[in-house]
Amino acid sequence: MLRNVSWGNESIAYISGGLLVALGAWLAFRVVNWPRFADFLISVEAEMNKVSWPTRSELIRSSVVVLIVLFILAIALLIFDFFWTLLIRWGFMFLDWLFL
């Protein structure tokens, strides 16, 4: 038994989504087969073959360094934020005390 067979908003959404995907695929196919763009992709591939990629251990070490630096900077930002929050609160409390 068929359930919820209708041509309502849901069907329109599926049809428009499918048409959008088809249009994107056609556009991508046309752009890739454009001679100037195809030459560009070929030259990009040639340049990518010249790149010296890091080894797995170098990649892991570099990633660890980045994560440690990010953690240290996050802690420093937390400390600065806490300091300035306290300073501004004390400043407002002093102004309240001064003008009361």
N, C-alpha and C positions, 0 to 999 in steps of 0.2 A: 504494500500500500504506500502510495506517495504522500509525504507530509510536506506541508508548507509550500505547495507549488503555487507561486505567484510571480508576477512580473512587477514587483514593487521596487522600493528603493534599494533593497539588497541586490537584486539582479542588475539594476543599473550600475551599482558600484562595481560589481564583478565585471560587467561588460566594459565599463570605462577603464577599469584597471587593466584588463586584458589588452584593450586597444592601446593604452599608454605603453605597456611593455612591448607590444609589437612595433609601435612607432619608434621607441628607443632602440630596439634591436635593428630595425631598418636604418635608422640614422647612424648607429655605430658602424654598421656594415658599409654604408656609403662613405663615412669619414675615413675609415681605415683604407678603403680602396681609392681614395683621392691621391693622385700621384705625389704631390708635395708632402702630404702627411705620411704616406707610405715610406718615402725616402727618409723623412725625419725618424720614423720608427726604426728603420734599418740602421741609421747612424747611431741611434740610442742603444741599440743592441750591440753594435760594435764597440761603443764606449764602455758599456757594462762589462764586456768581456775583458777590458783592460784593467778593471778595478781589482785591487788586491784586497780580498775580503779577509776579515780577521778569523783566526782559528776559534774553535769553540771555547777554549780556556780564556783567550783574550776577551772574547765577548762576555763571558761570565764575569771576569774580573772587572771589566769596564762597567758592566751593569751594576755590580755590587758597589763600586765607587759612586756611581750616580745616585743610587738609592741611599747610601750613607750621607752624601752631601745634601740630598733633599730632606732627609730626616733632620740633620743638624740645622738646616735653614728653617725648617718648620718649627723646631724648638726655639730658635732665635726669634722668629716672628711671634711665637706665643709669648715669650718673655717681654718683647717690646710692646706687644698689645696689652699685656697685663700691666706693665709699668705705666703706659700712657693712660689707660683706663683709670688706674688709681690716681694719677696726677690730676686728671680732669675732674674726677669726683671730689678730690680734696679741694681743688680750685673752686668748684661750685659750692661746696660746703662752706668754704671761707667767705665767698661772696654772700651767701645766705646769712652767715653770722655777722658780716660787716654791715649789711644793709637792714638788719632787723631791729 
